[in-house]
Amino acid sequence: LSSAAPPVIGKVANAEGEALTIAPNTWVEIKGAGLAPAGDIHQWDTDFFGSLMPEQLEGVSVTVNGKSAFVFYISPVQVNILTPPDAMLGPVQVVLTNNGVTSAPATVPAQVLSASFFIYSGTPYVAARHSDANASLIGPANLYPGFTTPVKPGEIVSLYVNGFGPTSTPVVCGSITQGGTLTPLPVVRIGGINAVVQFAGLVVPGEYQFNVVVPPNAPDGDNTLTATYNGATTQSGVLITVQH
């Protein structure tokens, strides 16, 4: 038996919006201590099994509601997972195992949706792309100079979101190939103005894409961005930059 101290889970939350309620097929972060071997920081790269996502990295694995999650990133203080697609409601238990040593269960609220936008790390700006041939990044020009540019009113943009629930095509558990659309379409507002949503669906594991027309009357500058779907709304404070 290992004499190592057990991992300690301090927080489980939506990896993008920090909401404390999680959902199936959603990117989730676990924060705590002893979550991975000391000094071990690893993100999946060659860890796939054919077309399947890994259920463990470097001996670190996680179960959610008794089902194996898919492990994307590990470090001693944070582990990021994609939750299994199986339905889960009410309090569920999250358990992390680090090289055979298992944490005490963390009890976490769960529901069908845990809606959030992907944002550029450490910023309030949505992770999004223009519809140009290069699919270049959207953001203030000074965010990532040479790489990010604002959107124009009337432009079609691609926004990336997390935790929006079942699609027209059921999720294939563990597969790196996912698809399917959302019905009804979400309601997206830019600067408080309803935007036309042309497409909303799952494009890669746990990541949805919304193709949206920026309202022609959206004002210049940083605009608030929200998406609402089946009663769930994305985190507050997300911005998208508009420039005529």
Salt bridges, closest charged atoms under 4 A:
GLU18 OE1 - LYS11 NZ 2.49
GLU29 OE2 - LYS31 NZ 3.74
ASP47 OD2 - HIS42 NE2 3.00
GLU58 OE2 - HIS42 ND1 3.91
ASP86 OD2 - LYS67 NZ 3.22
GLU155 OE2 - HIS130 ND1 2.45
ASP220 OD1 - HIS244 ND1 2.46
